[in-house]
Amino acid sequence: MPDNARETNHHPITYWIGEGGGWLLKHVVSGLAATGITPNMFTFFALAVNGWASALFAMGRFRESAAVLFFAGFLDMADGQVARRVGRVTAFGAFLDSTLDRYSDLALYMGLVVYYTLIGRAFYMTLAAVAMASSFMVSYSRARAESLIPSCKVGFMERPERLVLLILGGAFRRMAPVLWVIAFISTLTVIHRVIYTWQELRSGRGLPPIAAPSPS
């Protein structure tokens, strides 16, 4: 058997899952791009779908919410792919996508806060609020750091990881452990980014200061 055929047969199952997912996403993106719907419209649609998932969380329908959240995650991937396919990648589009992602995150956690409030579980309501705050700080700490240094991508628990955990927590109805993990690791990530930014600035690797405009 030729070496290349032998190598093909020995690819792990994760390789074929990735290949199949990439093939499916490529064809779906081609179909979406052909509709003429703009990437920014997909971004707003993703926000609406996340709002739907949030409402399901608030009602305690965790498994349905996990399915809707999976669809929302697909839309989050598709909008950027569609923008690249139709040649409409813009700085404002990236800004809008990032901004609405924050609203989507807040909506999901607010749904959990409402659910635990309604069933009288004050501790888990507080835990969901802490997870919400720490998740927001992961994004904020990077954005603020990158106004001072070239890049701050250290740490873990970015938005894709958080969404996967929320989907798993909903699908298996094990949301409390998921919230513990998100709150704890997100907090560690924020601390890591604070230390990393301090080290970079101390080493003189900060961005040059922006000159203040001269008075007219």
Backbone torsions as a table, in degrees:
resi	resn	phi	psi	omega
1	MET	NA	133.2	179.2
2	PRO	-59.6	152.4	-177.7
3	ASP	-61.0	-39.6	-177.1
4	ASN	-67.2	-33.9	176.8
5	ALA	-68.9	-38.6	179.0
6	ARG	-64.4	-40.2	179.1
7	GLU	-64.9	-37.9	179.9
8	THR	-62.9	-41.0	-178.2
9	ASN	-70.4	-18.9	-175.9
10	HIS	-100.0	11.1	174.8
11	HIS	-65.8	138.9	177.9
12	PRO	-67.9	162.8	-178.3
13	ILE	-61.7	-31.1	179.1
14	THR	-64.3	-30.4	177.6
15	TYR	-63.7	-46.0	-177.8
16	TRP	-69.8	-33.1	175.2
17	ILE	-63.5	-44.3	178.2
18	GLY	-63.4	-41.5	178.5
19	GLU	-63.6	-44.0	179.9
20	GLY	-65.5	-42.0	177.9
21	GLY	-64.2	-40.6	178.2
22	GLY	-64.1	-40.5	178.7
23	TRP	-63.6	-45.2	-179.8
24	LEU	-63.8	-46.1	-179.3
25	LEU	-61.4	-40.0	-179.6
26	LYS	-59.7	-45.2	-177.3
27	HIS	-74.1	-35.8	177.0
28	VAL	-65.6	-42.9	178.9
29	VAL	-61.4	-39.7	178.0
30	SER	-61.0	-42.2	178.0
31	GLY	-66.2	-41.6	179.0
32	LEU	-65.4	-39.9	179.8
33	ALA	-64.1	-32.5	-179.2
34	ALA	-71.3	-17.0	-179.5
35	THR	-73.2	-20.3	-178.1
36	GLY	85.1	0.4	177.4
37	ILE	-71.5	133.6	-175.7
38	THR	-75.1	154.0	177.0
39	PRO	-57.1	-36.9	179.8
40	ASN	-65.4	-32.2	176.1
41	MET	-66.3	-38.0	175.6
42	PHE	-63.2	-37.1	179.3
43	THR	-62.5	-44.4	178.2
44	PHE	-67.1	-36.5	178.8
45	PHE	-64.7	-40.1	177.6
46	ALA	-61.5	-38.6	176.8
47	LEU	-61.8	-42.9	179.7
48	ALA	-64.2	-40.0	179.7
49	VAL	-66.8	-39.2	175.6
50	ASN	-63.4	-36.2	175.7
51	GLY	-63.3	-37.3	176.0
52	TRP	-62.6	-45.7	178.5
53	ALA	-61.4	-38.8	178.9
54	SER	-62.0	-43.4	179.2
55	ALA	-62.4	-38.2	177.8
56	LEU	-66.6	-39.0	174.6
57	PHE	-58.9	-45.9	-177.6
58	ALA	-61.2	-29.5	179.2
59	MET	-88.0	-1.7	-179.9
60	GLY	80.1	13.1	179.8
61	ARG	-93.6	72.2	-170.0
62	PHE	-66.5	-42.0	-177.5
63	ARG	-66.9	-41.3	176.1
64	GLU	-63.6	-38.9	178.9
65	SER	-63.9	-38.8	178.6
66	ALA	-61.1	-41.0	179.4
67	ALA	-65.6	-43.3	178.9
68	VAL	-65.6	-38.7	-179.7
69	LEU	-66.9	-34.0	175.0
70	PHE	-62.2	-42.6	177.5
71	PHE	-64.1	-40.6	178.5
72	ALA	-62.7	-40.1	177.4
73	GLY	-62.3	-37.8	176.9
74	PHE	-63.1	-42.1	178.4
75	LEU	-63.6	-36.8	178.1
76	ASP	-60.9	-37.1	177.0
77	MET	-74.2	-36.9	-172.4
78	ALA	-69.8	-35.2	-173.8
79	ASP	-62.5	-42.5	177.7
80	GLY	-67.1	-39.2	178.7
81	GLN	-63.9	-42.5	178.7
82	VAL	-63.9	-41.8	179.2
83	ALA	-59.0	-42.4	178.6
84	ARG	-68.9	-37.3	-177.9
85	ARG	-65.4	-40.3	-177.4
86	VAL	-94.9	4.1	177.2
87	GLY	69.0	37.3	-178.7
88	ARG	-121.8	37.8	175.3
89	VAL	-76.7	120.8	-179.1
90	THR	-132.8	157.0	176.7
91	ALA	-64.0	-38.2	179.7
92	PHE	-67.1	-37.1	178.0
93	GLY	-60.9	-42.1	177.7
94	ALA	-65.3	-40.3	177.7
95	PHE	-63.3	-45.5	-179.7
96	LEU	-62.9	-43.6	179.9
97	ASP	-60.3	-45.4	180.0
98	SER	-65.0	-40.1	-179.3
99	THR	-65.6	-46.5	-178.9
100	LEU	-70.6	-26.5	173.7
101	ASP	-60.8	-37.9	178.7
102	ARG	-64.7	-41.8	176.7
103	TYR	-63.5	-38.8	178.6
104	SER	-62.5	-44.2	178.7
105	ASP	-60.7	-47.5	-179.2
106	LEU	-60.8	-39.9	-179.3
107	ALA	-62.7	-41.9	-178.7
108	LEU	-62.1	-47.1	-179.1
109	TYR	-69.6	-33.6	176.9
110	MET	-64.1	-35.6	175.3
111	GLY	-60.0	-40.5	178.5
112	LEU	-70.5	-38.9	177.2
113	VAL	-60.1	-44.1	179.2
114	VAL	-63.1	-43.6	-178.9
115	TYR	-60.2	-49.6	-178.3
116	TYR	-68.7	-28.5	175.5
117	THR	-66.9	-44.8	-177.0
118	LEU	-65.2	-31.6	-179.5
119	ILE	-94.4	6.1	174.6
120	GLY	73.9	30.0	178.8
121	ARG	-105.3	82.4	-173.6
122	ALA	-61.9	-37.6	-178.3
123	PHE	-63.3	-46.3	-178.3
124	TYR	-72.9	-27.9	172.0
125	MET	-60.8	-44.3	178.5
126	THR	-65.8	-40.0	179.0
127	LEU	-61.8	-42.8	178.2
128	ALA	-63.3	-37.9	178.4
129	ALA	-66.4	-40.2	177.8
130	VAL	-64.9	-42.4	177.8
131	ALA	-61.8	-39.6	178.2
132	MET	-62.9	-47.7	-178.3
133	ALA	-65.1	-43.3	-178.3
134	SER	-68.5	-35.0	176.9
135	SER	-64.1	-42.9	177.8
136	PHE	-62.1	-39.5	-178.0
137	MET	-69.3	-27.3	175.2
138	VAL	-60.3	-46.9	-179.9
139	SER	-70.0	-43.3	-177.3
140	TYR	-65.2	-42.2	-177.6
141	SER	-62.4	-38.0	177.5
142	ARG	-68.0	-45.8	-178.9
143	ALA	-60.9	-43.2	-178.9
144	ARG	-69.8	-40.6	-180.0
145	ALA	-63.1	-39.1	-176.6
146	GLU	-77.9	1.5	166.5
147	SER	-88.0	-9.0	-178.5
148	LEU	-115.0	-32.6	-179.0
149	ILE	-130.3	162.0	-175.0
150	PRO	-60.4	-39.4	-176.0
151	SER	-154.6	146.2	177.6
152	CYS	-144.8	72.8	-177.8
153	LYS	-104.2	17.2	-177.8
154	VAL	-73.2	162.9	177.5
155	GLY	90.9	-175.0	-175.1
156	PHE	-131.4	-174.0	175.3
157	MET	65.1	46.8	170.4
158	GLU	-74.8	179.3	-175.3
159	ARG	-57.5	-44.2	179.2
160	PRO	-58.6	-41.5	178.7
161	GLU	-64.3	-39.7	179.6
162	ARG	-65.6	-40.3	179.3
163	LEU	-65.4	-41.7	178.2
164	VAL	-60.2	-43.3	179.0
165	LEU	-63.6	-42.7	178.8
166	LEU	-64.3	-38.3	177.0
167	ILE	-63.4	-45.2	179.2
168	LEU	-65.3	-42.0	178.7
169	GLY	-61.5	-39.0	178.0
170	GLY	-71.9	-43.3	-177.1
171	ALA	-63.1	-37.6	-177.9
172	PHE	-102.1	5.0	-179.3
173	ARG	52.1	48.3	177.4
174	ARG	-129.4	57.9	-172.8
175	MET	-75.0	-33.4	-177.6
176	ALA	-59.1	-49.4	177.0
177	PRO	-60.4	-35.6	178.9
178	VAL	-63.2	-43.3	179.3
179	LEU	-64.4	-37.9	175.0
180	TRP	-59.1	-46.9	-177.9
181	VAL	-64.0	-45.8	-179.5
182	ILE	-61.9	-47.4	-177.9
183	ALA	-62.7	-44.3	-175.7
184	PHE	-70.3	-51.4	-175.0
185	ILE	-72.2	-33.2	176.2
186	SER	-63.1	-41.0	178.1
187	THR	-63.8	-41.7	176.4
188	LEU	-61.5	-39.2	179.3
189	THR	-64.2	-42.2	178.2
190	VAL	-61.7	-45.7	178.7
191	ILE	-60.2	-42.9	178.6
192	HIS	-59.7	-42.7	-178.1
193	ARG	-70.2	-34.2	176.0
194	VAL	-64.0	-46.8	179.9
195	ILE	-64.3	-43.9	-179.1
196	TYR	-61.8	-43.3	179.8
197	THR	-64.0	-42.3	178.0
198	TRP	-60.6	-42.7	-179.8
199	GLN	-65.2	-42.0	-179.9
200	GLU	-65.1	-42.9	179.3
201	LEU	-67.6	-38.2	179.3
202	ARG	-65.6	-30.6	-180.0
203	SER	-85.7	2.5	177.5
204	GLY	79.4	21.9	-178.6
205	ARG	-102.3	25.8	178.7
206	GLY	-79.5	165.3	176.4
207	LEU	-73.9	150.7	177.7
208	PRO	-64.6	141.1	180.0
209	PRO	-63.8	144.7	177.7
210	ILE	-81.4	127.3	-178.3
211	ALA	-67.4	134.1	177.5
212	ALA	-70.6	140.8	179.8
213	PRO	-63.7	140.3	-179.2
214	SER	-73.1	143.6	179.6
215	PRO	-64.1	141.2	-177.9
216	SER	-78.9	NA	NA
